[in-house]
C-alpha cells in the first residue's frame, strides 16, 4: 500500500501553502481536494470594492485572479492535486490509514486544511423553497433581475452579497437581527451609495411557499412586515468543515472549530489543522502562514519519529 509522509486535505491557501513547503522540505506528500482548489477565495473576493488589498505583493485583485495565481504556482512547481473525497481515516500503528473514493493509502501525518462553508438558515418553511435559497453569489442570478431579494445577515458577507446583486439588476434588501451592522464602513457606505435598504432589529421568522417564495415574514422592531422576494440569500456566517476531525475524535471548540496549539498541532499526535477550520483569524495571509507552520512541525515530527528509518 502506498505510504506518504503527510496527507494535506484541502486545496485552499492553507493546504496549498503546506504543499509548497512540503515539497521544499523533500517530503513525500499528497495534496487532496474534493472540489475546485481555491474556490472559496474565488467566491468571497468578487466585487470591485472587495478586491484583495493587504496581501504582500498581491493587491487590487479580484478572487478569480488570486485563485488563478495560487493554482498556477502549484502547477509551475509541478505539485499534483488529487481530486478525491476522503471517506475515512483510522489511526493504525503510528500511521493513518486513509480510505478515499480513489483508493486506500497510508500517511504518517495529517494536515487538515478543510476550511469552512456558509452556515445554513433554519427558518420555518425554508425546506419547501430550497431552490430559491442561496449561500454565496458564485452563480448566474441574472434571471432575478428587477425582482426583490432578501439578504439575511448585515455583516460583511451580507453587504457584499447585496452589492453584487444590485450590480446585476436585482433589488436586494438586507435584514440584520442586531440593532447595528458590524460590516466595514466602506461596505456600509456602498450600501448607502446604491440605496440598498439595511433593516436592523429585523428577523426572518417564516417563509410561505412551495418551490417558489410567496411570502417572507419579517419582524422589524417587533412589528410584522411581509415581503414577496423572489429569492433569499443567507449570509449569517460560516461553519467549519470538521467531519474528519469529528470522526478522529479531535478536540473542538464550542462552535466546532478544531482546537490547535501554536504549532497547529491538534489533540491527536501527528494531526495538524491550518486555516479557517481551526477558528483563528480568517484571512488569506493567515491561512497561508498557518499552512507553512503546520508543515514545518509535521516535517519535524516525521523526521523525529522515523529518524532511524
N, C-alpha and C positions, 0 to 999 in steps of 0.2 A: 504494500500500500504506500502511496506517495506520502512523504512527510515534509512539512515546512518548518522553518524556524518560527515564523509568525504568520498568522492569518489576520489580515486587515479587512474588517467588514464595514463597508460604507465608502462610496465614491464621491464624497463632498470634499471641502477644503481640508478637514482634519485627516480623512483617510488618504487623500492624495499626498498631503504633506508627509504623513507617516511612510507612505510607499517610496517617496523620493529619498528620504533619509535612510530607509531600509536598504535601498539599492546602493547608496553611498557607503553604507557600512558592510556591504557584502553579504547581507542576509539572504537566505533562500525564503522568499516571502510570496504570498498570494493576496492580491487585491480583489475583493469580491463586492459586487454591486448588483442588486436585482433589477434596478431601474436605469434611468439615464444619469450618468455622472454629472454632478453639479446642477441638477435640475432645480433644486431648492434655491440656489443662487440666481438662476435664470428667472425664476418666478417671482422672487421677492425684491429684486433690484430692477425695476422695469418701467419707470417713468422718467421724464426729462428732469424731474426735480428730486429723484431718489437715486441718482447715479452714485456709484462708488466714489467717495470723496477723500477718505482718510486711510487708505491702504498704501503704504510706502511704495512709490514707483508706479502705482496704478491709480488713476484718478479720472474723473469725468467720463466714466464708462458705465454703460448700462449692463444689466445682468447677463444678457446674451453674449456681449463682448468679453466680459470677465470669465464666464464659463468656457468660452472658446479658447481663451488664453490658457486657462488651467488645463484643459484637456490636451491642448497642443503640447504643453510642457511634458506631460506624461508620454505622449506619442513620440516626441523628439528624443526622449530618454529610453524609448522602446520598452516602456513598462506595460506589460499586458494587464488588461482588465477582464476578469472573469465574470461574465454575466450569468449569475446564478442566484437562487434563493436558498439560504441556509435553513434547513429544516430542523436540525437538532445538533447540539454539541454536548458531548459527555466527557467528563474527566476520566482518564484511564492511565494509570501507572505514570504519573508525572507528565502525561501528554493529554491532548484533547482530540477526541475522535469526532470528526465533523461529517455530518450527513447532509448533502445538498441535492438539489434536483439534477446536478451534473455528476453525482457520484460521491464516494466516500474517500476521505484522506485524513491525515493526522497533522497536528501542529503543536509546537512546544509552547507558544504563547498566542494570545488573542488580543487584538486591539479593536474595541468596539467604537465605531465612529458612525453610528446609525442615525444620528440626528433626531429631528422632531417632525411632527406633522400637525396640521391645523386641528385645534380642538373642535369637536363637533357640537352643534347646537342640540339641546334637549328641550324641545318645545312641544307641548301637546298639539297633535295634528301634523307634525312635521313628517311623520312616517308616510303620510298619504301624498306628499308633494315633493318627494326627494329629487325628482327630475328638475325641479326649479330651485333647488338649494345648492349653493356652490361655496367652495372654500378655495380662495385664490382666484386669480384673473389670468390664468395661462391659456385660456381657450378663446375661441371667437364668440363674442357675445353681441355681435353687430345686429343680430335679429331681435335684440331687446331695445333697439334704438327707438327713441321717443316715448318709451314707457318708464314708469316709476319702478325703481328697485330699492329695497330696504337693505342697508348695510348695518349689520348688528355688531356693534363694537366701535367706540370712538377713539381708540388709541392709534398708534402709528399705522398699523396694517389696515385699519378701517378707513383712515383718512386717505391713504394711498389707493386703496381699492375704489373709493368714491371718486377720486380724481381720474383714475383710469376709465371708469365707467362714463364719467362726464365727457371725457375726450372722444369717446366713440358714440356720443349722442344719447346715452341713457340718462335718465333723471334720477340720480341717487338721493336718498335721504338717510342720514347717519343717525342711529339711535344709540345712546350711551346710558348705561344704568346709573352711573355715579353723577354727582352734581357738577362735575367738571372733567373735561377731557384732559388726559395726560399726554396727548400727542405733542410732537415737537412743534415749536412756534411756527416754523416755516410751513409745516403741513396745515396748521390751523389757518394761517394766512392764505394759503392756497384755496382752502375750502371757502373762505370768505370772498376771495377774488372771483371764484367761479360761481358764487351764490348757491353753494351746496348747503342745504339745511343740516345743522347739527343739533339734535334734540337731546338734552341732558335730562337726568331723572326720568329716563324713558326705558321701559322694559317690554319686550315682546312676550306676550302672555299666551297667545293661542293662534293657530293657523287653521283656517277653514278652507277646505277644497279637496279635490281628488285629482291627482296628477297636475292640474293647474291650480294656482292660488286664487281663491275667491276673495278671502278677507284675511287681513293680518290685524289681530287685536293688540294694540299697544297702549299701555298706561303711561301717561305723561303727567308727572306731579300728581299721581294717584287718580287721574281722570282718564277714562277710556276714550281712545280715538281709533277709528277703524280705517285702515289703509287698504288699497287694492293694488299691490305691487305685482309685477309680472314675475319677479324672482327675489330671492333673499340670499344675501352674501354674508356668511359667518366669518367674523374677524375677532374672535374672543380669546386669542392667544394660541399657544401650542402645547402639545403633549409629547413626551419622549417616546421614541420607538424602542421600547425596552423589553420586547418579548424574549429575546435571547437572554438578557440579564435576569429576567424573572425565572426562566427555565433553569438557569445556572444557580439560582438562589443568591444572587448578589444583593448586597445591602443597598436599599433605595431610600431616598428621602420621602417626605410625605406627599410630594407631587409625582413621585415615580421616577425621578431622575437618579442616575447611578451615582452613588457616593464614591469619591476618589480622594486620594491624598495629593500632595504637591507633585508626586511622581506620576500622576494619573493612574496609580495602582488602585484597583477595586478591592473589595473584601475577599476576593479569591486570588491566591498566588498565581501569577502568570497571566492574569487577565487585566487589561487596562481599558480605560474609556476616555475618549477625547472628543472635544467639540460640544455641540449643543446638548447631546444626550446626557452629559454629566451635570447639567444645570448651572454652568458657570455663565460668564458674560457672553452673550450671543452676538459675536462679531466674527467676520471672516478672518481678521487678523489673529484673533484669539484662538479660533478653531485651528488655524494653520500652525500656530505656535504649540498648541496642546498636542497636535498630531506628532510634531517633532519631539516633544518631551516624552510622549508615550513610547515612541520608537526607541528613543535613547535608552530608556530604562528597560524596555523589553529586550533590546540588544544586550545590555549588561546582564540581565537575568539569564539569557541564553548562554552567554559566554561563561558565566559563573556556574550555572547548573550543569552544563555539559562540557566543562573545560578539559576533562580527561578524555573526551571522545575525539 
